Amino acid sequence: MAPTGKRTGESTRKAGPALPNSAGYLDGRLLIAMPVMGDPRFERSVIYLCAHSAEGAMGIIVNHPAGSIDFPELLQQLGIIKKGEHIKLPENAESMKVLRGGPVDTGRGFVLHSSDFYIENATLRIDDDVCLTATVDILRAIASGSGPKHAILALGYAGWAPGQLEAEIQSNGWLHCDADADLIFGDDVDEKYGRALHKIGIDPGMLSNEAGHA
């Protein structure tokens, strides 16, 4: 995200739908793609927003699996464990989800995780319950059983230029709602989109491009 010359916290929003905090930023909340989303990369996506400011926004898609990639195989490819050692992995590592986090920097891994784990100068605390770490050290910790209680690994992320996300929300591209641990870290990836809509009282079949905002 390129600097804009403005201080973080200065809003670039014009009149539009009311957003949750006084600065109009949505970090720590979930974006839910409208059914009319024209970009196939974000179709039926639920995105946890890690950062949102006058400089732009960055988030992780939490409901798009990364094909057939599984976490133990990824650990082997990275040299964190040796072939066959996956049988020694703790249960949460063996079953950890690998997701397609977004179209930017897809060769890099981003771990969204519970706040019971923190690496100095490497972990971004997003709110009281959720953190983001993008170094291989957290993968080693998860493999050894000393990592966070809840985590998902995403390959790539979603990014927006200054003012871009606000414009997309005003154009009815996205709804937004409060985040919760189950929607972020839950195993039922395919059900997250419908559950996120139900969380704000919306039947997916009733949505159109004229729908209002949560």
Backbone as CSV, one residue per row, in Angstrom:
resi,resn,N_x,N_y,N_z,CA_x,CA_y,CA_z,C_x,C_y,C_z
1,MET,0.849,-1.189,0.000,0.000,0.000,0.000,0.885,1.240,0.000
2,ALA,0.722,2.085,-0.970,1.577,3.254,-1.097,1.169,4.334,-0.121
3,PRO,2.137,5.042,0.479,1.812,6.138,1.389,1.054,7.241,0.659
4,THR,0.170,7.904,1.389,-0.633,8.955,0.782,-0.201,10.337,1.238
5,GLY,0.701,10.415,2.215,1.083,11.710,2.767,0.187,12.125,3.913
6,LYS,-0.869,11.337,4.154,-1.753,11.633,5.266,-1.401,10.735,6.433
7,ARG,-1.703,11.171,7.635,-1.457,10.359,8.815,-2.490,9.243,8.879
8,THR,-2.065,8.076,9.374,-3.020,7.008,9.598,-4.100,7.508,10.544
9,GLY,-5.332,7.229,10.179,-6.445,7.691,11.004,-7.197,8.839,10.364
10,GLU,-6.605,9.489,9.364,-7.318,10.541,8.658,-8.194,9.902,7.593
11,SER,-9.488,10.120,7.655,-10.410,9.467,6.747,-10.453,10.179,5.407
12,THR,-10.512,9.369,4.342,-10.680,9.924,3.004,-12.108,9.698,2.522
13,ARG,-12.970,9.165,3.389,-14.333,8.851,2.988,-15.149,10.103,2.759
14,LYS,-16.009,10.036,1.738,-17.031,11.046,1.524,-18.331,10.494,2.093
15,ALA,-19.420,11.236,1.898,-20.695,10.783,2.430,-21.015,9.403,1.884
16,GLY,-21.497,8.518,2.747,-21.798,7.158,2.339,-22.348,6.399,3.515
17,PRO,-22.411,5.088,3.439,-22.962,4.294,4.525,-22.146,4.439,5.796
18,ALA,-22.824,4.452,6.909,-22.139,4.610,8.189,-21.294,3.382,8.472
19,LEU,-20.064,3.587,8.879,-19.169,2.508,9.247,-18.978,2.533,10.761
20,PRO,-18.477,1.412,11.334,-18.577,1.230,12.774,-17.832,2.209,13.668
21,ASN,-16.631,2.659,13.290,-15.927,3.507,14.243,-15.840,4.938,13.734
22,SER,-15.387,5.827,14.598,-15.444,7.249,14.296,-14.598,7.620,13.081
23,ALA,-13.527,6.867,12.830,-12.691,7.155,11.676,-13.223,6.485,10.411
24,GLY,-14.215,5.596,10.575,-14.792,4.905,9.429,-14.001,3.704,8.961
25,TYR,-13.177,3.135,9.815,-12.337,2.019,9.404,-12.868,0.698,9.936
26,LEU,-12.561,-0.379,9.199,-13.172,-1.680,9.466,-12.168,-2.739,9.902
27,ASP,-10.937,-2.364,10.262,-9.984,-3.386,10.684,-10.543,-4.162,11.869
28,GLY,-10.332,-5.499,11.821,-10.865,-6.374,12.856,-12.283,-6.849,12.586
29,ARG,-12.843,-6.472,11.434,-14.185,-6.916,11.067,-14.119,-7.808,9.833
30,LEU,-15.255,-8.399,9.487,-15.347,-9.264,8.324,-16.050,-8.552,7.176
31,LEU,-15.487,-8.667,5.990,-16.169,-8.254,4.769,-16.846,-9.475,4.168
32,ILE,-18.055,-9.288,3.654,-18.801,-10.368,3.018,-19.134,-9.925,1.603
33,ALA,-18.687,-10.681,0.607,-18.922,-10.301,-0.780,-20.404,-10.403,-1.116
34,MET,-20.923,-9.390,-1.800,-22.287,-9.453,-2.298,-22.364,-10.492,-3.417
35,PRO,-23.532,-11.137,-3.604,-23.653,-12.153,-4.669,-23.350,-11.613,-6.064
36,VAL,-23.475,-10.306,-6.244,-23.215,-9.725,-7.566,-21.748,-9.352,-7.754
37,MET,-20.885,-9.754,-6.817,-19.460,-9.451,-6.934,-18.951,-9.887,-8.308
38,GLY,-18.451,-8.954,-9.088,-18.045,-9.245,-10.456,-16.662,-9.847,-10.583
39,ASP,-15.854,-9.786,-9.527,-14.487,-10.293,-9.578,-14.481,-11.745,-9.097
40,PRO,-14.196,-12.720,-9.970,-14.244,-14.126,-9.558,-13.267,-14.474,-8.444
41,ARG,-12.243,-13.666,-8.267,-11.274,-13.937,-7.189,-11.903,-13.739,-5.817
42,PHE,-12.976,-12.949,-5.761,-13.598,-12.643,-4.471,-15.036,-13.159,-4.368
43,GLU,-15.457,-13.961,-5.330,-16.834,-14.470,-5.324,-17.106,-15.277,-4.060
44,ARG,-18.224,-14.962,-3.396,-18.650,-15.641,-2.160,-17.534,-15.660,-1.106
45,SER,-16.761,-14.609,-1.037,-15.652,-14.578,-0.087,-16.038,-13.897,1.223
46,VAL,-15.419,-14.366,2.275,-15.472,-13.736,3.595,-14.036,-13.344,3.921
47,ILE,-13.813,-12.065,4.177,-12.454,-11.551,4.358,-12.315,-10.916,5.732
48,TYR,-11.313,-11.359,6.480,-10.989,-10.710,7.751,-10.042,-9.556,7.459
49,LEU,-10.455,-8.347,7.829,-9.637,-7.163,7.551,-8.584,-6.980,8.641
50,CYS,-7.334,-7.106,8.249,-6.221,-6.972,9.191,-5.812,-5.514,9.378
51,ALA,-6.006,-4.696,8.351,-5.610,-3.289,8.410,-6.529,-2.480,7.504
52,HIS,-6.884,-1.294,7.971,-7.709,-0.379,7.167,-7.443,1.032,7.677
53,SER,-6.973,1.881,6.785,-6.647,3.248,7.161,-6.711,4.117,5.924
54,ALA,-6.292,5.369,6.052,-6.251,6.273,4.900,-5.282,5.774,3.831
55,GLU,-4.372,4.883,4.194,-3.380,4.374,3.251,-3.877,3.177,2.463
56,GLY,-5.068,2.675,2.787,-5.613,1.527,2.085,-6.057,0.451,3.059
57,ALA,-6.196,-0.770,2.558,-6.676,-1.869,3.397,-6.006,-3.170,2.979
58,MET,-5.943,-4.099,3.937,-5.360,-5.417,3.690,-6.161,-6.435,4.482
59,GLY,-6.492,-7.561,3.851,-7.257,-8.587,4.541,-6.918,-9.972,4.036
60,ILE,-7.441,-10.980,4.739,-7.207,-12.383,4.428,-8.556,-13.053,4.173
61,ILE,-8.700,-13.691,3.002,-9.905,-14.475,2.732,-9.864,-15.724,3.610
62,VAL,-10.945,-15.964,4.365,-10.927,-17.061,5.345,-11.798,-18.242,4.923
63,ASN,-12.322,-18.223,3.689,-13.213,-19.327,3.298,-12.937,-19.886,1.904
64,HIS,-11.739,-19.652,1.351,-11.382,-20.219,0.054,-10.197,-21.170,0.229
65,PRO,-10.407,-22.482,0.193,-9.302,-23.436,0.334,-8.274,-23.272,-0.783
66,ALA,-7.032,-23.549,-0.465,-5.934,-23.427,-1.439,-5.754,-24.740,-2.177
67,GLY,-6.776,-25.177,-2.883,-6.675,-26.402,-3.663,-6.414,-27.619,-2.793
68,SER,-5.489,-28.451,-3.241,-5.228,-29.712,-2.540,-4.054,-29.613,-1.570
69,ILE,-3.555,-28.398,-1.336,-2.404,-28.225,-0.447,-2.812,-28.549,0.995
70,ASP,-2.038,-29.371,1.667,-2.316,-29.569,3.089,-1.102,-29.147,3.917
71,PHE,-1.365,-28.808,5.171,-0.355,-28.185,6.012,0.858,-29.087,6.258
72,PRO,0.688,-30.372,6.584,1.871,-31.219,6.782,2.778,-31.273,5.552
73,GLU,2.176,-31.332,4.342,2.999,-31.352,3.132,3.760,-30.041,2.972
74,LEU,3.110,-28.948,3.311,3.765,-27.646,3.223,4.950,-27.573,4.186
75,LEU,4.781,-28.113,5.389,5.883,-28.144,6.360,7.068,-28.940,5.819
76,GLN,6.770,-30.017,5.108,7.847,-30.806,4.501,8.562,-30.005,3.418
77,GLN,7.790,-29.330,2.567,8.380,-28.539,1.486,9.285,-27.438,2.028
78,LEU,8.920,-26.880,3.186,9.698,-25.800,3.788,10.870,-26.324,4.625
79,GLY,10.970,-27.639,4.766,12.055,-28.227,5.537,11.872,-28.137,7.038
80,ILE,10.643,-27.850,7.466,10.379,-27.745,8.908,10.258,-29.127,9.543
81,ILE,9.669,-30.069,8.792,9.645,-31.460,9.233,10.175,-32.324,8.089
82,LYS,10.613,-33.522,8.425,11.090,-34.456,7.421,9.948,-35.354,6.971
83,LYS,10.116,-35.952,5.809,9.084,-36.822,5.269,8.751,-37.930,6.265
84,GLY,7.483,-38.137,6.510,7.047,-39.160,7.458,6.844,-38.643,8.866
85,GLU,7.366,-37.461,9.166,7.254,-36.934,10.534,5.882,-36.328,10.827
86,HIS,5.013,-36.256,9.805,3.692,-35.669,10.048,2.898,-36.463,11.067
87,ILE,3.229,-37.739,11.242,2.499,-38.550,12.222,2.805,-38.091,13.653
88,LYS,3.873,-37.296,13.827,4.234,-36.785,15.146,3.656,-35.393,15.414
89,LEU,2.996,-34.805,14.408,2.482,-33.447,14.573,1.337,-33.405,15.575
90,PRO,1.214,-32.300,16.332,0.042,-32.140,17.202,-1.218,-32.072,16.362
91,GLU,-2.349,-32.379,16.983,-3.610,-32.491,16.247,-3.968,-31.203,15.501
92,ASN,-3.762,-30.043,16.138,-4.161,-28.800,15.477,-3.269,-28.482,14.280
93,ALA,-2.047,-29.008,14.259,-1.175,-28.829,13.101,-1.563,-29.787,11.984
94,GLU,-1.879,-31.015,12.349,-2.260,-32.027,11.356,-3.484,-31.587,10.558
95,SER,-4.430,-30.903,11.250,-5.700,-30.536,10.612,-5.773,-29.061,10.194
96,MET,-4.680,-28.331,10.324,-4.712,-26.900,10.045,-5.054,-26.605,8.589
97,LYS,-5.930,-25.615,8.388,-6.396,-25.267,7.059,-5.365,-24.409,6.318
98,VAL,-5.184,-24.699,5.035,-4.392,-23.845,4.153,-5.370,-23.198,3.174
99,LEU,-5.424,-21.883,3.190,-6.420,-21.148,2.427,-5.778,-20.270,1.360
100,ARG,-6.589,-19.880,0.384,-6.169,-18.911,-0.624,-6.544,-17.541,-0.085
101,GLY,-5.574,-16.840,0.478,-5.853,-15.623,1.226,-6.166,-14.404,0.382
102,GLY,-5.820,-14.449,-0.903,-6.071,-13.313,-1.780,-5.107,-13.338,-2.946
103,PRO,-5.308,-12.441,-3.918,-4.528,-12.486,-5.158,-3.166,-11.807,-5.094
104,VAL,-2.809,-11.191,-3.963,-1.550,-10.456,-3.859,-0.522,-11.303,-3.102
105,ASP,0.697,-11.355,-3.617,1.804,-12.032,-2.917,1.460,-13.488,-2.589
106,THR,0.964,-14.225,-3.599,0.443,-15.575,-3.357,1.525,-16.593,-2.995
107,GLY,2.792,-16.235,-3.178,3.862,-17.139,-2.794,4.267,-17.014,-1.331
108,ARG,3.592,-16.141,-0.612,3.937,-15.899,0.787,2.821,-16.362,1.708
109,GLY,3.192,-16.915,2.859,2.213,-17.398,3.823,1.941,-16.386,4.920
110,PHE,0.659,-16.264,5.275,0.226,-15.368,6.342,-0.599,-16.186,7.322
111,VAL,-0.224,-16.170,8.588,-0.945,-16.944,9.590,-1.803,-16.011,10.438
112,LEU,-3.121,-16.193,10.333,-4.050,-15.543,11.257,-4.188,-16.462,12.451
113,HIS,-4.071,-15.915,13.643,-4.076,-16.810,14.801,-4.614,-16.120,16.047
114,SER,-4.926,-16.940,17.035,-5.401,-16.426,18.312,-4.273,-15.693,19.025
115,SER,-4.655,-14.808,19.933,-3.685,-13.890,20.542,-2.879,-14.505,21.686
116,ASP,-2.989,-15.828,21.870,-2.196,-16.506,22.902,-0.769,-16.774,22.436
117,PHE,-0.433,-16.326,21.229,0.910,-16.525,20.693,1.381,-15.200,20.103
118,TYR,2.635,-14.856,20.376,3.142,-13.559,19.926,4.653,-13.645,19.728
119,ILE,5.144,-13.147,18.591,6.578,-13.058,18.333,6.950,-11.582,18.260
120,GLU,7.823,-11.165,19.110,8.237,-9.761,19.159,8.760,-9.311,17.803
121,ASN,8.302,-8.149,17.359,8.720,-7.527,16.099,8.295,-8.305,14.858
122,ALA,7.426,-9.314,15.019,6.973,-10.082,13.865,5.452,-10.230,13.827
123,THR,4.809,-10.178,14.995,3.370,-10.393,15.074,2.631,-9.067,15.137
124,LEU,1.599,-8.940,14.315,0.718,-7.776,14.335,-0.524,-8.109,15.139
125,ARG,-0.727,-7.395,16.234,-1.945,-7.611,17.023,-3.057,-6.766,16.414
126,ILE,-4.091,-7.423,15.901,-5.173,-6.722,15.214,-6.245,-6.282,16.199
127,ASP,-6.619,-7.163,17.102,-7.514,-6.795,18.194,-7.179,-7.685,19.385
128,ASP,-8.044,-7.721,20.384,-7.733,-8.472,21.601,-7.621,-9.974,21.348
129,ASP,-8.269,-10.466,20.301,-8.367,-11.912,20.097,-7.603,-12.444,18.889
130,VAL,-7.236,-11.590,17.949,-6.677,-12.064,16.684,-5.366,-11.341,16.362
131,CYS,-4.388,-12.117,15.891,-3.097,-11.576,15.470,-2.749,-12.121,14.095
132,LEU,-1.758,-11.483,13.470,-1.257,-11.928,12.172,0.262,-12.029,12.249
133,THR,0.794,-13.180,11.827,2.243,-13.375,11.786,2.616,-13.957,10.433
134,ALA,3.648,-13.429,9.804,4.010,-13.855,8.448,5.458,-14.329,8.373
135,THR,5.964,-14.900,9.460,7.319,-15.453,9.434,7.255,-16.967,9.623
136,VAL,8.293,-17.652,9.159,8.309,-19.106,9.239,8.395,-19.595,10.680
137,ASP,8.792,-18.717,11.605,8.922,-19.119,13.013,7.601,-19.611,13.584
138,ILE,6.481,-19.024,13.169,5.200,-19.464,13.714,4.839,-20.856,13.193
139,LEU,5.271,-21.174,11.967,5.015,-22.519,11.443,5.816,-23.556,12.229
140,ARG,7.045,-23.206,12.575,7.853,-24.119,13.405,7.190,-24.325,14.765
141,ALA,6.661,-23.222,15.336,6.013,-23.315,16.649,4.766,-24.198,16.582
142,ILE,3.983,-24.056,15.533,2.781,-24.877,15.383,3.161,-26.338,15.228
143,ALA,4.190,-26.602,14.442,4.630,-27.982,14.217,5.140,-28.638,15.492
144,SER,5.698,-27.827,16.376,6.265,-28.383,17.613,5.253,-28.431,18.756
145,GLY,4.053,-27.874,18.526,3.035,-27.875,19.578,3.075,-26.674,20.489
146,SER,3.928,-25.701,20.186,4.046,-24.514,21.036,3.427,-23.267,20.394
147,GLY,2.655,-23.472,19.335,2.044,-22.352,18.632,0.721,-21.936,19.231
148,PRO,-0.044,-21.099,18.528,-1.333,-20.626,19.023,-2.371,-21.742,19.054
149,LYS,-3.392,-21.556,19.874,-4.470,-22.552,19.980,-5.257,-22.625,18.670
150,HIS,-5.523,-21.471,18.058,-6.285,-21.420,16.809,-5.462,-20.714,15.739
151,ALA,-5.455,-21.249,14.528,-4.700,-20.615,13.447,-5.166,-21.127,12.097
152,ILE,-5.040,-20.276,11.086,-5.192,-20.692,9.701,-4.010,-20.112,8.921
153,LEU,-3.567,-20.845,7.914,-2.488,-20.373,7.057,-3.080,-19.954,5.722
154,ALA,-2.827,-18.739,5.315,-3.323,-18.233,4.041,-2.161,-17.932,3.114
155,LEU,-2.286,-18.318,1.864,-1.294,-17.991,0.846,-1.784,-16.761,0.095
156,GLY,-1.084,-15.652,0.247,-1.486,-14.396,-0.364,-2.463,-13.617,0.491
157,TYR,-2.791,-12.414,0.030,-3.731,-11.565,0.748,-4.498,-10.692,-0.227
158,ALA,-5.524,-10.033,0.267,-6.306,-9.083,-0.524,-5.883,-7.670,-0.124
159,GLY,-5.669,-6.811,-1.103,-5.236,-5.446,-0.810,-6.050,-4.417,-1.579
160,TRP,-6.197,-3.250,-0.983,-6.931,-2.149,-1.593,-6.104,-0.871,-1.508
161,ALA,-6.129,-0.076,-2.553,-5.463,1.224,-2.568,-6.266,2.220,-1.725
162,PRO,-5.698,3.382,-1.403,-6.425,4.381,-0.613,-7.796,4.700,-1.217
163,GLY,-8.836,4.574,-0.401,-10.188,4.906,-0.832,-10.888,3.839,-1.654
164,GLN,-10.152,2.815,-2.098,-10.746,1.811,-2.986,-11.807,0.971,-2.274
165,LEU,-11.506,0.497,-1.072,-12.474,-0.330,-0.362,-13.733,0.467,-0.026
166,GLU,-13.557,1.712,0.399,-14.716,2.550,0.706,-15.620,2.684,-0.507
167,ALA,-15.013,2.882,-1.683,-15.790,3.019,-2.915,-16.529,1.726,-3.246
168,GLU,-15.876,0.584,-3.024,-16.515,-0.699,-3.306,-17.688,-0.955,-2.357
169,ILE,-17.550,-0.549,-1.101,-18.648,-0.704,-0.147,-19.820,0.186,-0.553
170,GLN,-19.538,1.412,-0.932,-20.595,2.333,-1.336,-21.282,1.867,-2.618
171,SER,-20.586,1.080,-3.426,-21.169,0.538,-4.656,-21.838,-0.812,-4.419
172,ASN,-22.067,-1.154,-3.163,-22.724,-2.403,-2.778,-21.941,-3.639,-3.186
173,GLY,-20.609,-3.545,-3.167,-19.795,-4.722,-3.430,-19.623,-5.598,-2.203
174,TRP,-19.687,-4.956,-1.019,-19.413,-5.679,0.223,-20.413,-5.307,1.314
175,LEU,-20.716,-6.293,2.144,-21.336,-6.065,3.444,-20.235,-6.269,4.477
176,HIS,-20.503,-5.910,5.726,-19.519,-6.169,6.771,-20.221,-6.509,8.067
177,CYS,-19.531,-7.247,8.923,-20.110,-7.665,10.198,-18.995,-7.871,11.212
178,ASP,-19.383,-8.036,12.473,-18.419,-8.342,13.518,-17.760,-9.689,13.231
179,ALA,-16.500,-9.796,13.559,-15.789,-11.066,13.420,-16.008,-11.905,14.672
180,ASP,-15.916,-13.212,14.506,-15.865,-14.099,15.669,-14.933,-15.257,15.338
181,ALA,-14.445,-15.916,16.381,-13.410,-16.935,16.206,-13.877,-18.071,15.309
182,ASP,-15.155,-18.442,15.390,-15.654,-19.559,14.609,-15.650,-19.241,13.114
183,LEU,-16.019,-18.005,12.772,-16.014,-17.628,11.359,-14.587,-17.501,10.812
184,ILE,-13.652,-17.110,11.668,-12.267,-16.980,11.205,-11.566,-18.337,11.163
185,PHE,-11.644,-19.078,12.261,-10.834,-20.288,12.414,-11.604,-21.595,12.240
186,GLY,-12.922,-21.532,12.074,-13.735,-22.745,12.016,-13.353,-23.685,10.886
187,ASP,-13.606,-24.988,11.085,-13.247,-26.004,10.101,-14.198,-26.031,8.906
188,ASP,-15.433,-25.571,9.104,-16.449,-25.682,8.049,-16.303,-24.542,7.041
189,VAL,-15.208,-24.575,6.296,-14.862,-23.473,5.385,-15.989,-23.191,4.397
190,ASP,-16.598,-24.247,3.863,-17.630,-24.070,2.838,-18.905,-23.429,3.386
191,GLU,-19.081,-23.455,4.691,-20.303,-22.915,5.290,-20.134,-21.468,5.767
192,LYS,-18.931,-20.947,5.716,-18.672,-19.636,6.340,-19.437,-18.500,5.655
193,TYR,-19.562,-18.559,4.342,-20.235,-17.467,3.631,-21.698,-17.349,4.073
194,GLY,-22.403,-18.459,4.061,-23.794,-18.439,4.493,-23.945,-18.063,5.960
195,ARG,-23.040,-18.559,6.797,-23.136,-18.249,8.227,-22.837,-16.783,8.504
196,ALA,-21.915,-16.192,7.733,-21.615,-14.774,7.920,-22.835,-13.921,7.559
197,LEU,-23.520,-14.283,6.483,-24.730,-13.544,6.112,-25.826,-13.719,7.162
198,HIS,-26.002,-14.945,7.621,-27.019,-15.187,8.653,-26.695,-14.430,9.940
199,LYS,-25.409,-14.225,10.200,-24.992,-13.506,11.414,-25.570,-12.086,11.444
200,ILE,-25.737,-11.489,10.256,-26.310,-10.143,10.202,-27.769,-10.185,9.731
201,GLY,-28.374,-11.391,9.827,-29.805,-11.505,9.584,-30.212,-11.473,8.128
202,ILE,-29.333,-11.935,7.237,-29.623,-11.863,5.808,-29.703,-13.266,5.215
203,ASP,-30.775,-13.497,4.443,-30.922,-14.720,3.665,-30.222,-14.497,2.326
204,PRO,-29.203,-15.313,1.990,-28.456,-15.097,0.747,-29.359,-14.996,-0.478
205,GLY,-30.465,-15.743,-0.487,-31.359,-15.725,-1.627,-32.115,-14.423,-1.802
206,MET,-32.128,-13.588,-0.753,-32.865,-12.333,-0.815,-31.981,-11.152,-1.211
207,LEU,-30.677,-11.391,-1.345,-29.765,-10.283,-1.648,-29.810,-9.905,-3.118
208,SER,-29.632,-8.626,-3.390,-29.468,-8.143,-4.746,-28.441,-7.027,-4.736
209,ASN,-28.127,-6.492,-5.895,-27.139,-5.405,-5.930,-27.695,-4.106,-5.371
210,GLU,-28.968,-4.087,-4.986,-29.545,-2.902,-4.382,-29.612,-3.002,-2.869
211,ALA,-29.079,-4.105,-2.324,-29.181,-4.315,-0.885,-28.461,-3.225,-0.126
212,GLY,-28.930,-2.955,1.070,-28.286,-1.948,1.917,-27.103,-2.530,2.633
213,HIS,-26.643,-1.828,3.649,-25.413,-2.217,4.344,-25.707,-2.615,5.775
214,ALA,-24.909,-3.530,6.263,-25.062,-3.970,7.643,-24.654,-2.863,8.591
